[in-house]
Amino acid sequence: MGDLPWWKRGVVYQIYPRSFMDSDGDGIGDLQGIIDRLDHLADLGVDAIWLSPIQPSPDADFGYDISDYCDVHPQYGSLETFDALVAACRERGLRVVLDGVFNHSSDEHAWFQESRQDRAGPKADWYLWRDGRGGPGQTGAPNNWASTFGGGGWEYAPERQQYFFHSFLKKQPDLNWREPAVVDAIEGVLRFWLERGVEGFRLDVFNCYLKHPELPSNPRTWNPAGLLYPYIGQRHLHDRDQDDMGIALSMMRRVADERPGRFLVGETLDEDRRYREAAGYAGSGEDQLHLAFNFHLLRSRWGAKAFHTAIMAWTQALGPDGWATWVLSNHDFPRHASRWGGRWADARCRLVAILAMTLRGTPFLYYGEEIGMREHTPPRAQIQDPVGKRFWPVHRGRDGCRTPMQWEEGASAGFTSGQPWLPLHPDHAGRNAAAQRGDPGSVLSTYRDVIALRRRSPVLQAGDMDLPEQPHAKVLSYRRSLGDASVQVLLNMSPQPQRWPAGAERHLLYGTHPGRPAELEDGEILLAPHEGLVLGNEPG
C-alpha cells in the first residue's frame, strides 16, 4: 500500500467552476466560492478536486477555448485567488487537478493572433495552416476533415489567404504539435501550474494533438447521417491517433514524473467506442499517460448484464497491470440520475455509488452526483451551449448537466445571491446537500459512507478484482482480494428480490438499506430490490 500513488488510492471530484458556488452575486461560480464550500468536500471524503478550465476565455465553448494559458479568468478570480484555493485545499488534505486544453486554443489567444497575421513570422506554424485546394489565395477546403461540432473543419483567414483547421468551433483553432516551439510552449504551461501546486492534469481530447503530416482526406463511410453531420461520415484515420503521439506524450510524462505523485489522465475523443485504443495510451511507459478515461460504462443501459459487459471490456483492454478509471457522469453527458433513474432514481444512485467506490481503479465523481442531481435542460431561449444552439432539437446541448449546484433550500439553492447563469432544476428545494446531510438513507450519506469504507480498506484500494466470466441477469457481483482478505460486492439492479449463494464473506461492511442486516437463508443471501451489499471475510 505504501507504494501505491495517491491517485490510485483516492477519489477525484470534478468541479465545473461556473456552476459550483458563486461568492460575489454575479450568478457565475468562482474560485472563492469553491474555497467557501471545501468543507463539504472534506466531509464527503474525496482526495482531489479537478477544475474544468479556469483560464481567461471568450467562452465560445465555456472555457474550452483558452486565450491565456497562464492566468485566471477574471470572472473566477485571480492567480492570488487560485493560490489561496491550493492552500485551503492542502489544509484539508485535498489536491488540485486542472483541465489541460492543449489540442486547441481560442482564436483570441495572442499565439493565434500573431500566427494569422504573418505566414512568415515566428509563430507562423503554431497552428494548422494550408492553402486552399486551388493553391495560394484560393478558396476550397484543403481536405475533407470535419468539425466535431458540425460542418467542415476548415476556416478561411483572409489575412493569410489560407485555411486553418479546427476540430471543434471555428473559434478553437488546433495547435500544430509537430512544431517544436509549440511543444516547448506547452511544457512551459505545465511547469507554470505545477509550480503553483497543481498535482495533475486532465488532458482534453489529447489523442487529437497529432495529425498526419501531409493532411490527407479521411476515407468516407457509408453512413447516411454523414450527409447532415459530416464528422460521422468518415473514418478518422488522419486527424487523430497518429503513431508518433510520443512527440507530445513523452514530454508531458517527463514533466509530470519529475515531481512524485503528479499524474496525467487523458480524454480520448470517442473513447466510449474505442476503449482498446484508450487503454493503449495509459501505463508506465515514458510516452504514456498515467490514466485514460473510458465512457463505455457511462453509456451503458441500466442492467447487470450491460454493466458487466462494460466493466469486463475495459478491464480486459487494460490488462492485469493496467489501472482503470470509472466515470458515471461529467460535463459532456446527461447526469446518470436521469439516464438510469426512472422511478427508482435514488436507489440506483446509491447502487452506483457503491459500484464506483469498490471497482478496481480510480473513481471520478461529478459535482452534484453525490446528491443525485437530475438533468435539467433549459428552454430553447435560455440555451447557452453552442452544441445545443446549433443542433436543437436533435441535440439539446450540455447545459442540462451543468446547472448550478443545489446546496440548500431557497430561491437560488444557496448557489448565488444573484441570478444563476443557468436555471436551477425545479427540485432543488427538496434535493440539496443541506437536506441530505443528516439523512442516513440519502444519496449523500451513501457516497460519504462508501468513500470512507474505501479509504479504510486496503482491499478496495489496491486489491485484485475477480469479475465472473458470465453475467447474471439481475445481480452484478465481483470480488476484491488482497492477501487473505477479501470483499464481495453484490448489487441487485432489479426491482425484484434476488437470492445469491453465500461465500466466505459474511461480515456486512456496508449496505444501501440502513439498519437492515445481511439476511441469509439456507446458505443464500437475500437481496431486497435495488439493494447493494459490501461483504467482507473479516469485520470492517
C-alpha positions in Angstrom: 0.0 0.0 0.0 2.9 2.4 0.7 4.0 2.2 -2.9 0.5 2.9 -4.3 0.3 6.6 -5.5 -2.5 8.7 -4.1 -4.3 8.9 -7.5 -4.8 5.1 -7.3 -6.0 5.1 -3.7 -8.0 8.3 -3.9 -11.2 9.7 -5.3 -11.3 12.7 -7.7 -14.2 15.2 -7.7 -14.8 17.2 -10.8 -16.0 20.8 -10.4 -17.5 22.8 -13.2 -16.5 26.2 -11.8 -19.3 28.3 -13.4 -21.8 26.1 -11.6 -20.3 25.1 -8.2 -20.6 28.2 -6.0 -20.8 32.0 -6.6 -19.3 34.2 -4.0 -19.9 37.7 -5.5 -23.5 37.6 -6.7 -22.9 37.8 -10.4 -24.6 34.4 -11.0 -21.4 32.7 -12.1 -19.4 30.3 -9.8 -15.9 31.3 -8.9 -12.7 30.2 -7.1 -13.6 31.9 -3.8 -17.0 30.1 -4.0 -15.1 26.8 -4.2 -13.0 27.8 -1.2 -16.2 28.6 0.7 -17.5 25.1 0.0 -14.4 23.0 0.6 -15.7 21.7 4.0 -18.4 19.9 2.0 -15.8 18.1 0.0 -13.6 17.3 3.0 -16.7 15.9 4.8 -17.5 13.8 1.7 -14.0 12.3 1.9 -12.7 12.9 -1.6 -8.9 13.3 -2.2 -8.7 15.8 -5.0 -10.7 18.3 -7.0 -10.4 18.6 -10.7 -11.4 22.0 -12.1 -12.8 22.4 -15.6 -11.0 25.3 -17.3 -10.4 28.4 -15.2 -8.1 30.3 -17.6 -9.2 33.5 -19.5 -11.5 32.7 -22.3 -14.1 34.4 -24.5 -16.3 31.5 -23.5 -17.4 30.5 -27.0 -17.2 26.9 -25.6 -17.2 28.0 -21.9 -13.6 27.7 -21.1 -12.5 25.1 -23.6 -11.3 28.0 -25.8 -8.4 29.4 -23.8 -7.0 32.8 -24.6 -4.2 32.8 -22.0 -2.8 29.6 -20.6 -1.1 31.2 -17.6 -3.7 33.3 -15.9 -7.2 33.0 -14.3 -10.4 34.3 -15.9 -11.4 37.5 -14.1 -14.9 36.1 -13.6 -13.3 33.3 -11.5 -10.8 35.4 -9.6 -7.1 35.8 -10.0 -3.8 33.9 -9.6 -3.8 35.0 -6.0 -7.3 33.5 -5.5 -6.0 30.3 -7.1 -3.0 30.2 -4.7 -5.4 30.7 -1.8 -7.5 27.8 -3.1 -4.5 25.5 -3.3 -3.5 26.5 0.2 -7.1 25.9 1.5 -7.2 22.5 -0.1 -3.9 21.5 1.4 -5.2 22.4 4.9 -8.0 19.8 4.3 -5.9 17.1 2.7 -7.2 17.9 -0.8 -5.2 18.1 -4.0 -5.9 20.3 -7.1 -6.1 18.9 -10.6 -6.5 21.2 -13.7 -8.0 20.7 -17.1 -5.3 20.9 -19.8 -6.9 22.1 -23.1 -3.9 21.8 -25.4 -5.3 20.4 -28.7 -6.6 23.9 -29.5 -6.7 27.5 -28.1 -9.1 30.3 -28.6 -8.7 32.3 -31.8 -8.3 35.3 -29.4 -5.1 33.8 -28.0 -2.1 36.0 -28.7 -0.4 33.0 -30.4 -3.1 32.7 -32.9 -3.5 36.4 -33.5 0.2 36.5 -34.4 0.0 33.3 -36.5 -2.9 34.5 -38.6 -1.3 37.9 -39.4 2.1 36.7 -40.7 2.7 33.4 -42.6 6.5 34.1 -42.3 6.6 35.2 -38.6 7.9 33.3 -35.6 4.5 31.7 -34.9 3.5 31.1 -38.5 3.5 27.3 -38.0 2.0 27.2 -34.5 -1.4 26.2 -36.0 -2.5 24.0 -38.9 -2.5 26.3 -41.9 -2.9 25.2 -45.5 -3.5 26.8 -48.9 -6.9 26.3 -50.5 -7.5 23.4 -52.8 -6.8 25.7 -55.8 -3.5 27.0 -54.5 -2.3 30.1 -52.6 -5.1 32.6 -52.1 -7.7 30.3 -53.5 -10.8 29.1 -51.7 -11.8 25.4 -51.3 -11.0 23.4 -48.1 -7.6 21.6 -48.2 -9.2 18.2 -47.3 -12.5 16.7 -46.1 -11.8 16.9 -42.3 -14.9 17.8 -40.4 -15.6 19.5 -37.1 -17.0 17.5 -34.2 -19.4 20.4 -33.6 -20.8 20.2 -37.1 -19.8 21.3 -40.6 -16.4 21.4 -42.2 -13.2 21.7 -40.1 -11.5 24.4 -42.2 -12.0 28.2 -41.9 -10.5 30.7 -44.4 -8.5 33.6 -42.9 -8.2 36.5 -45.4 -5.2 37.9 -43.6 -3.1 34.9 -44.5 -5.1 33.9 -47.5 -5.0 30.4 -46.1 -7.2 28.0 -44.2 -6.8 26.9 -40.5 -8.2 23.7 -39.1 -10.5 23.5 -36.1 -11.6 20.1 -34.6 -14.4 22.0 -32.8 -15.7 25.5 -33.2 -14.0 27.9 -35.7 -13.1 30.0 -32.7 -11.0 27.0 -31.4 -8.1 26.6 -33.9 -6.0 23.4 -33.5 -2.4 23.8 -32.4 0.3 22.3 -34.5 2.1 19.8 -32.2 4.6 19.0 -34.9 6.1 22.4 -34.4 8.8 22.0 -31.7 8.1 25.5 -30.4 4.5 24.5 -29.6 5.8 21.5 -27.6 8.1 23.8 -25.7 5.4 26.3 -25.0 3.0 23.7 -23.6 5.8 22.4 -21.4 6.2 25.9 -20.0 2.4 26.0 -19.3 2.6 22.6 -17.4 5.5 23.8 -15.4 3.8 27.1 -14.6 0.9 25.4 -12.9 2.9 22.6 -11.3 5.0 25.2 -9.6 1.8 26.7 -8.2 0.9 23.5 -6.6 -1.2 21.6 -9.2 -0.9 17.9 -8.8 -2.3 16.6 -12.0 -3.9 17.4 -15.3 -6.9 16.0 -17.2 -6.0 16.3 -20.8 -8.8 17.3 -23.1 -9.1 15.2 -26.4 -5.3 14.6 -26.2 -5.4 11.9 -28.9 -6.1 14.7 -31.4 -2.8 16.5 -30.8 -1.0 14.9 -33.7 -2.4 14.9 -37.3 -1.0 13.2 -40.3 1.9 15.5 -41.5 0.5 15.6 -45.1 -3.1 16.2 -44.0 -4.7 13.7 -46.5 -8.5 13.4 -46.6 -10.1 10.8 -44.4 -11.8 7.8 -46.0 -15.6 8.2 -46.2 -18.0 5.7 -44.6 -21.4 4.5 -45.7 -23.4 6.4 -43.1 -26.3 8.4 -44.5 -26.3 10.7 -41.4 -22.9 11.9 -42.6 -24.7 14.0 -45.2 -26.0 16.1 -42.4 -23.2 15.7 -39.9 -20.0 15.1 -41.9 -18.0 14.1 -38.8 -19.6 10.7 -38.6 -19.4 10.3 -42.4 -15.7 9.4 -42.4 -13.1 7.2 -40.7 -10.8 9.4 -38.7 -7.5 7.9 -39.8 -5.5 11.1 -40.3 -6.9 13.7 -37.9 -6.1 11.9 -34.6 -4.4 8.8 -33.0 -1.1 9.1 -35.0 1.7 6.6 -34.5 4.1 9.3 -33.3 2.0 10.6 -30.4 5.1 10.3 -28.4 6.1 13.8 -29.7 3.6 15.2 -27.2 3.1 12.5 -24.6 6.8 11.8 -23.8 7.3 15.5 -22.9 4.2 15.6 -20.7 5.1 12.4 -18.9 8.6 13.5 -18.3 7.4 16.8 -16.8 4.8 15.1 -14.6 7.2 12.4 -13.3 9.8 15.0 -12.2 7.5 15.6 -9.2 6.5 12.4 -7.4 2.7 11.9 -7.1 1.8 14.1 -10.1 -0.4 12.4 -12.7 -1.9 12.8 -16.2 -5.3 11.4 -17.2 -6.4 11.7 -20.8 -9.7 12.0 -22.5 -9.7 10.4 -25.9 -12.2 11.6 -28.4 -14.9 9.0 -28.9 -13.4 6.9 -26.1 -16.6 5.1 -25.3 -16.4 3.2 -28.6 -12.6 2.9 -28.7 -11.7 1.6 -25.3 -8.9 -0.6 -26.6 -7.1 2.5 -28.1 -7.7 4.4 -24.9 -6.2 1.6 -22.9 -3.1 1.7 -25.0 -2.4 5.3 -24.1 -2.2 4.5 -20.3 0.5 2.8 -18.4 4.0 3.1 -17.1 5.8 3.8 -20.4 7.7 7.0 -21.0 5.3 8.0 -23.8 2.1 7.0 -22.0 -0.2 8.8 -19.6 -0.8 7.5 -16.1 -4.6 7.0 -16.8 -7.1 7.3 -19.6 -10.8 7.7 -19.5 -13.3 5.3 -20.9 -17.0 6.1 -21.0 -18.4 2.7 -22.1 -19.9 2.1 -18.7 -21.3 5.7 -18.6 -23.1 5.0 -21.9 -24.5 1.6 -20.9 -28.1 0.8 -20.4 -29.2 0.0 -16.8 -28.8 -3.7 -16.1 -26.5 -6.2 -14.6 -25.6 -7.7 -17.9 -24.9 -4.4 -19.6 -22.7 -3.1 -16.7 -20.9 -6.4 -16.5 -20.1 -6.2 -20.3 -18.7 -2.7 -20.0 -16.6 -3.4 -16.9 -15.2 -6.6 -18.4 -14.3 -4.9 -21.7 -12.5 -2.1 -20.1 -10.5 -4.2 -17.6 -9.6 -6.7 -20.3 -8.4 -3.9 -22.6 -6.2 -2.5 -19.8 -4.7 -5.9 -18.9 -3.7 -7.2 -15.5 -1.2 -4.4 -14.9 -3.5 -1.6 -16.1 -5.3 0.8 -13.9 -8.9 1.7 -14.7 -10.8 5.0 -14.4 -14.5 4.9 -13.6 -16.8 7.8 -14.6 -20.6 7.8 -14.3 -21.3 11.5 -15.2 -19.4 14.6 -16.4 -19.8 17.9 -18.1 -20.4 16.4 -21.5 -23.1 13.8 -20.8 -26.6 13.8 -19.2 -26.5 13.1 -15.5 -26.8 9.4 -14.6 -29.6 10.0 -12.1 -31.7 10.9 -15.2 -30.1 8.4 -17.6 -30.6 5.4 -15.3 -33.1 6.7 -12.8 -36.8 6.5 -13.6 -39.0 5.7 -10.6 -36.0 4.2 -8.7 -33.6 7.0 -9.3 -32.3 7.5 -5.8 -32.0 3.7 -5.1 -30.0 3.4 -8.3 -27.8 6.3 -7.4 -27.0 4.6 -4.2 -26.1 1.4 -6.0 -23.7 3.1 -8.4 -22.1 4.9 -5.5 -21.1 1.5 -4.2 -20.0 0.5 -7.7 -17.7 3.5 -8.3 -16.0 3.1 -4.9 -15.5 -0.7 -5.0 -14.3 -1.4 -8.5 -10.6 -1.7 -9.0 -9.4 1.7 -10.3 -9.8 5.4 -9.7 -13.3 6.9 -9.4 -14.1 10.3 -10.8 -17.2 12.0 -9.4 -19.0 14.9 -10.9 -20.3 17.7 -8.7 -23.9 17.1 -7.6 -23.6 13.4 -8.3 -23.3 12.9 -4.5 -26.9 14.3 -4.0 -28.4 12.6 -7.1 -28.8 15.8 -9.1 -31.0 15.4 -12.2 -30.6 16.6 -15.7 -32.4 19.9 -16.4 -32.2 21.3 -20.0 -33.4 24.9 -20.1 -36.0 26.2 -22.6 -34.5 26.8 -26.1 -34.3 30.6 -25.5 -32.0 30.0 -22.5 -29.7 27.5 -24.0 -26.0 28.6 -23.6 -24.1 25.6 -25.0 -23.1 26.1 -28.7 -23.9 22.5 -29.4 -27.4 22.9 -28.2 -27.8 26.2 -30.1 -26.7 24.5 -33.4 -28.4 21.1 -33.2 -31.7 21.9 -31.3 -33.9 19.8 -31.0 -31.9 16.8 -32.2 -29.2 17.5 -29.6 -30.3 19.9 -26.9 -26.7 20.6 -25.8 -24.9 20.0 -22.5 -26.5 22.7 -20.3 -28.7 20.1 -18.6 -25.7 18.6 -16.8 -24.1 21.9 -15.9 -26.9 23.5 -13.9 -25.9 25.2 -10.5 -25.1 23.0 -7.5 -28.0 22.6 -5.2 -26.7 23.5 -1.7 -29.8 24.3 0.3 -33.4 25.3 0.2 -34.0 28.8 -1.2 -34.6 30.8 -4.4 -31.1 30.1 -5.8 -30.4 26.9 -3.8 -27.5 28.6 -1.9 -25.5 28.9 -5.1 -25.7 32.7 -5.6 -27.3 35.8 -4.2 -28.0 36.9 -7.8 -29.4 35.4 -10.9 -27.8 32.0 -11.8 -26.2 31.8 -15.2 -28.4 28.7 -15.9 -31.8 28.0 -14.4 -31.8 25.6 -11.4 -33.5 22.3 -11.5 -37.1 22.8 -10.1 -36.5 20.0 -7.5 -33.7 22.0 -5.7 -35.9 22.9 -2.7 -36.1 19.2 -1.7 -33.0 17.9 -3.3 -30.0 19.7 -1.9 -26.9 19.0 0.2 -28.3 20.5 3.4 -31.4 18.4 3.3 -29.5 15.2 2.7 -26.6 15.7 5.1 -28.3 14.3 8.2 -30.4 11.6 6.5 -28.6 8.2 6.8 -30.7 6.9 3.8 -29.8 9.7 1.4 -27.6 9.6 -1.7 -25.2 11.9 0.0 -24.8 9.7 3.1 -24.3 6.7 0.8 -21.4 8.4 -1.0 -19.9 9.7 2.2 -20.1 6.2 3.8 -18.7 4.2 0.9 -15.9 6.7 0.3 -15.0 6.3 4.0 -15.1 2.5 3.5 -12.8 2.7 0.6 -10.4 4.9 2.5 -10.0 2.5 5.4 -10.0 -0.7 3.2 -6.7 -1.8 1.6 -8.6 -4.4 -0.3 -10.8 -1.8 -2.0 -7.9 0.5 -2.7 -5.3 -2.0 -4.0 -6.8 -5.5 -4.2 -7.2 -7.6 -7.3 -10.7 -7.9 -8.8 -12.4 -11.1 -9.9 -15.4 -10.5 -12.2 -17.3 -13.6 -13.1 -16.9 -14.7 -16.8 -20.7 -14.9 -17.3 -23.0 -12.1 -16.2 -26.1 -12.6 -14.1 -29.4 -11.3 -15.4 -30.2 -9.3 -12.3 -27.2 -9.1 -9.9 -23.9 -7.5 -10.6 -21.2 -9.2 -8.5 -17.5 -9.2 -8.1 -14.8 -10.0 -5.5 -11.8 -7.9 -4.4 -8.9 -9.7 -2.7 -5.6 -8.7 -1.1 -3.6 -11.4 0.7 -6.0 -13.3 3.0 -8.6 -10.5 3.0 -11.5 -10.5 0.5 -14.6 -8.4 -0.2 -17.6 -9.4 -2.2 -19.9 -6.8 -3.8 -23.5 -7.6 -4.6 -25.7 -5.1 -6.5 -29.3 -6.1 -7.2 -30.0 -4.0 -10.2 -33.6 -5.2 -10.4 -36.9 -4.1 -8.7 -37.4 -7.7 -7.5 -35.8 -9.6 -4.6 -32.9 -11.9 -5.5 -31.1 -14.8 -3.9 -27.3 -15.2 -4.1 -25.1 -18.1 -2.9 -23.2 -17.0 0.3 -19.5 -17.2 0.1 -16.7 -16.7 2.6 -17.6 -13.1 3.0 -20.3 -12.9 5.8 -19.5 -9.7 7.5 -21.6 -6.7 6.4 -19.3 -3.8 5.7 -21.9 -1.6 4.0 -25.5 -1.9 2.8 -27.8 0.6 1.0 -30.6 -0.2 3.3 -29.6 1.4 6.7 -30.3 -0.7 9.7 -31.0 -3.9 7.7 -28.6 -6.7 8.3 -27.4 -9.0 5.5 -30.1 -11.7 5.5 -29.1 -15.4 5.0 -31.4 -18.3 4.4 -30.3 -21.9 3.6 -26.8 -20.7 2.6 -28.1 -17.9 0.4 -28.0 -14.1 0.8 -31.4 -12.4 0.3 -31.2 -9.2 -1.6 -34.0 -6.7 -1.5 -35.0 -4.8 -4.6 -32.2 -2.4 -5.6 -30.2 -3.4 -2.6 -26.4 -3.2 -2.6 -24.2 -5.1 -0.2 -20.4 -5.0 0.5 -19.4 -8.1 2.5 -16.0 -9.0 3.9 -14.4 -12.2 5.2 -13.2 -10.1 8.1 -15.0 -7.4 10.1 -14.7 -3.9 8.6 
